[in-house]
Each structure stands twice: as structure tokens, then as C-alpha cells.
């Protein structure tokens, strides 16, 4: 597995997505808990082999980020170990 919420890496998730159907968020929402995947009955948002690679975007490169967003899917990593994030309550 990819360790999920236990410091799992996005690259491992994308590598997995390269070979399977990727569900829509509406049909298979994120639950923030460990368990077994039950994606077999979900609505397919990206068919198997529709994810054909992944790359890291250089920090603070707006053009590279826009290019990545245009191709989708995109994930964002944050430094959640910082005190300012650990005290976060809500809002953008």
C-alpha cells in the first residue's frame, strides 16, 4: 500500500491510478479513516490507464501549476507538521 494518512506519498497514489478506474469525488468521497477500499461500484471519472504519468511542479511556479491543472488530476502537499497548520480551524 501507500500508507495513506500515515505519510503516504502522492506519487504512489498516482502510480496506482495509472492502472485503475478513478472514481468521482461524489460517488466515492474521502472519509479520512483507515479501511478497505470499496470503489468497485463508483462512477468512473477517469478510466483505467487515463492517468498516464505524473510530475512534481516547482514550488512558486504559477505557470507550471496552471499547466498541471489544465491536464489534471492535481494534488497539493502542505507542511502539516507546522504549528500554524495544526491550529487551523477552517476557511481558505
QUITA-V845389 format. One line per field, one symbol per residue. ss: DSSP state (H for helix, E for strand, C for the rest). psi: psi as a letter, one per 20 degrees, with the letter a starting at -180 (. if undefined). burial: b if it has 9 or more other ideal C-beta (glycine too) atoms within 8 Angstrom, else e. A space follows every 50 residues. Layout:
# QUITA-V845389
ss = ???
psi = ???
burial = ???
This chain:
# QUITA-V845389
ss = CCCCCCCCCHHHHHHHHCCCCEECCCCCCCCCCCCCCCHHHCCEEECCCC CCCCCCCCCCCHHHHHHHHHHCCCCCCCCCCCHHHHCCCCCC
psi = ajicilkqqhhhghgghhjrppqqhhimqpilqqapplihjrpphpqpjh okrqqqpppkngghghgghhhrrpqpqqniiqhhhhjphrr.
burial = eebeeeebebebbbebbbeebbbbeeebeeeeeeeeeebeebebebeeee beeeeeeeeeeeebbeebeeeeeeeeeeeeeeeebeeeeeee
